Amino acid sequence: MKKIGEIIANGETLDVVRTSFPNGAACIVLTDAIGALSARISVNVPEVSPYLSADLFLAKTYSENQLLRAPLLGSGLFTDTGERIDSGFVQLEIWKINF
């Protein structure tokens, strides 16, 4: 796991951490001041995730992560590519990692 930055969301400073899913796909999580998992930003879809380039990931921006989208994109760490994939009843956004 590697800290790549931090954001402020809901008045709390959260570390943005990059790691990998078991299949090698990029995994982005947020941790709090004591290192506890606060949110998982990326989603692993085995039919898609392993085929994305190393600087792309599937971002979960719905449900409990909805309020995290703006701070994450505003951090400059990520860019929304504008591409989407359907996964069940939701669409996942494809984001680029800018570091």
Secondary structure, 3 states (H helix, E strand, C coil): CEEEEEEEECCEEEEEEEEECCCCCEEEEEECCCCCEEEECEECCCCCHHHCCCCEEEECCCHHHHHHHHHHHHCCCEEEEEEEEEECCEEEEEEEECC
